[in-house]
Amino acid sequence: MSKIYFFNGWGMDENLLKPVKNSTEYDIEVINFPYNIDKSSIDKDDIFIGYSFGVYYLNKFLSENKDLKYKKAIGINGLPETIGKFGINEKMFDITLNTLNEENLEKFLINMDIDDSFCKSDKSFDKIKNELQFFKDNYKIIDNHIDFYYIGKNDRIIPANRLEKYCQNYNLAYKLLECGHYPFSYFTNFKDILDI
């Protein structure tokens, strides 16, 4: 059976997808930080989906494995140029990292526009902070390898207008959604994500 490889966002785990049904013919494999994946298991009919920072890591994986055969790669509320003019302002990123504590993490989740469907990660605060530090320490801009982007119009984490400009600048296919950074009130089934 073919798979959807879901590259998760910063600090997230499988809990993020609890409210999302899967009525597709695909099995879902969630890839969390540090985003290790056995590329020998990837089939030409498999689909990649990246969410938030997971879009960056998915794009990085695809750029390092250009020989892979797969069906398509979809990005949701994220991009290869996560920090900078098309993504998160570098100063804001640094402030978030340098002031991150448990209270500020809760505020961050609220700014994602989560609702009652959101299922919090079981990761410890220290692991979540270390993920963000690792991202900052290892970040570099990579050419795009994503085929299609979904952009939450009300995204306050990775500003929608910047992500839309990125897609327009590089002539990439995208669709605007009526949601914030958290898209799983809008997407309640994987089949909706695949309906491009």
C-alpha positions as CSV (number, residue, x, y, z in Angstrom):
1,M,0.0,0.0,0.0
2,S,1.2,3.5,-0.8
3,K,2.0,6.0,1.9
4,I,1.6,9.6,2.8
5,Y,4.8,10.7,4.6
6,F,3.7,13.6,6.8
7,F,6.6,15.8,7.9
8,N,5.4,17.4,11.2
9,G,5.9,20.9,12.4
10,W,8.1,22.3,15.2
11,G,7.4,20.6,18.6
12,M,4.6,18.5,17.2
13,D,4.1,14.7,17.3
14,E,1.5,12.2,16.1
15,N,-1.1,13.9,18.4
16,L,-1.4,16.7,15.9
17,L,-3.2,14.4,13.5
18,K,-5.6,12.8,15.9
19,P,-8.6,14.9,14.6
20,V,-7.8,14.2,11.0
21,K,-9.5,11.2,9.4
22,N,-8.0,9.2,6.6
23,S,-10.4,7.9,4.0
24,T,-7.7,7.7,1.3
25,E,-6.1,4.5,0.1
26,Y,-2.8,5.6,1.7
27,D,-1.2,4.7,5.0
28,I,0.0,7.7,7.0
29,E,3.5,7.7,8.3
30,V,4.3,10.7,10.6
31,I,7.9,11.9,10.5
32,N,8.8,14.0,13.5
33,F,12.0,15.8,14.4
34,P,14.8,14.8,13.7
35,Y,13.0,13.8,10.5
36,N,14.7,10.5,9.9
37,I,13.2,8.5,7.1
38,D,14.2,5.2,5.4
39,K,14.3,6.3,1.8
40,S,14.5,2.7,0.5
41,S,10.8,2.3,1.6
42,I,9.6,5.2,-0.6
43,D,7.5,4.2,-3.7
44,K,6.8,6.1,-6.9
45,D,3.1,6.4,-5.8
46,D,3.9,7.9,-2.3
47,I,3.0,11.4,-1.4
48,F,4.9,13.8,0.9
49,I,3.1,16.4,3.0
50,G,5.0,19.0,5.1
51,Y,3.4,21.2,7.7
52,S,5.0,24.4,9.1
53,F,8.7,23.7,9.8
54,G,8.1,20.2,8.4
55,V,7.9,21.9,4.9
56,Y,11.5,23.1,5.4
57,Y,12.6,19.6,6.5
58,L,10.7,17.9,3.7
59,N,12.2,20.2,1.1
60,K,15.7,19.6,2.6
61,F,15.1,15.8,2.4
62,L,13.9,16.1,-1.3
63,S,16.9,18.3,-2.2
64,E,19.3,15.8,-0.7
65,N,17.6,12.9,-2.5
66,K,16.9,14.2,-6.0
67,D,16.9,10.6,-7.4
68,L,13.7,9.7,-5.5
69,K,10.6,8.8,-7.4
70,Y,7.3,9.8,-5.7
71,K,3.9,11.2,-6.7
72,K,3.9,14.7,-5.3
73,A,5.0,16.9,-2.4
74,I,2.6,19.3,-0.7
75,G,3.4,22.1,1.7
76,I,1.0,23.5,4.3
77,N,1.7,26.8,6.0
78,G,5.5,26.5,5.6
79,L,8.2,27.0,3.1
80,P,11.9,26.3,2.3
81,E,12.8,29.9,3.1
82,T,11.3,29.8,6.6
83,I,13.4,32.6,8.0
84,G,13.7,35.9,6.0
85,K,11.8,38.0,3.6
86,F,9.3,35.3,2.6
87,G,8.9,33.6,6.0
88,I,9.4,34.6,9.6
89,N,11.3,37.8,10.3
90,E,14.7,36.8,11.6
91,K,14.4,39.3,14.5
92,M,11.1,37.7,15.5
93,F,12.5,34.2,15.2
94,D,15.4,35.2,17.5
95,I,13.1,36.8,20.1
96,T,10.9,33.7,20.1
97,L,14.0,31.4,20.6
98,N,15.6,33.7,23.2
99,T,12.5,34.2,25.3
100,L,11.0,30.8,25.0
101,N,9.5,29.4,28.2
102,E,6.5,27.3,28.9
103,E,4.2,30.4,29.2
104,N,5.4,31.8,25.9
105,L,5.0,28.4,24.2
106,E,1.3,28.4,25.3
107,K,1.0,31.9,23.7
108,F,2.6,30.6,20.5
109,L,0.0,27.8,20.3
110,I,-2.8,30.4,20.7
111,N,-1.3,32.4,17.9
112,M,-1.4,29.3,15.8
113,D,-5.2,29.7,16.0
114,I,-5.7,26.3,17.6
115,D,-9.2,25.2,18.6
116,D,-10.7,22.4,20.6
117,S,-9.7,19.9,17.9
118,F,-6.0,20.6,18.7
119,C,-4.1,17.7,20.5
120,K,-1.0,18.9,22.2
121,S,2.3,17.2,21.8
122,D,3.7,14.8,24.4
123,K,7.2,16.2,23.9
124,S,8.9,17.9,26.9
125,F,9.5,21.6,26.8
126,D,13.3,21.1,26.7
127,K,13.0,18.9,23.6
128,I,10.7,21.5,21.9
129,K,13.2,24.3,22.7
130,N,16.1,22.2,21.5
131,E,14.3,21.6,18.2
132,L,14.0,25.3,17.6
133,Q,17.7,25.9,18.5
134,F,18.7,23.1,16.2
135,F,16.6,24.7,13.4
136,K,18.3,28.1,13.9
137,D,21.8,26.6,14.1
138,N,21.4,24.5,11.0
139,Y,19.2,26.7,8.8
140,K,20.1,27.5,5.2
141,I,18.0,28.5,2.3
142,I,17.3,25.6,-0.1
143,D,15.7,25.7,-3.6
144,N,12.1,24.6,-3.7
145,H,11.1,21.0,-4.3
146,I,7.5,21.3,-3.2
147,D,4.8,20.9,-5.9
148,F,1.9,22.7,-4.3
149,Y,1.3,25.0,-1.3
150,Y,-1.6,25.5,1.0
151,I,-1.6,28.9,2.7
152,G,-3.8,29.8,5.7
153,K,-5.0,33.3,5.0
154,N,-5.0,34.2,8.7
155,D,-1.6,32.6,9.5
156,R,0.3,34.7,12.1
157,I,3.2,32.4,12.5
158,I,4.5,32.3,8.9
159,P,2.7,35.3,7.5
160,A,0.3,34.4,4.7
161,N,1.2,37.4,2.5
162,R,4.9,36.5,2.6
163,L,4.2,32.8,1.8
164,E,1.9,33.9,-1.1
165,K,4.7,36.3,-2.4
166,Y,7.1,33.4,-2.2
167,C,4.8,31.2,-4.4
168,Q,4.2,34.1,-6.8
169,N,7.9,35.0,-7.0
170,Y,8.8,31.4,-7.9
171,N,5.7,30.7,-10.0
172,L,4.5,27.9,-7.7
173,A,1.0,26.5,-7.5
174,Y,-0.9,27.4,-4.3
175,K,-4.3,27.8,-2.7
176,L,-5.5,30.1,0.1
177,L,-7.4,28.6,3.0
178,E,-9.7,30.1,5.5
179,C,-7.6,29.2,8.5
180,G,-4.7,30.3,10.6
181,H,-1.4,28.4,11.1
182,Y,-3.2,25.4,12.5
183,P,-5.0,23.9,9.5
184,F,-6.7,20.8,11.0
185,S,-10.0,22.5,11.7
186,Y,-10.1,23.2,7.9
187,F,-8.6,19.9,6.8
188,T,-10.5,17.2,8.7
189,N,-9.6,14.4,6.3
190,F,-6.5,13.6,4.4
191,K,-8.5,13.2,1.2
192,D,-9.2,17.0,1.4
193,I,-5.5,17.7,1.4
194,L,-5.0,15.6,-1.7
195,D,-7.8,17.3,-3.5
196,I,-5.7,19.8,-5.3
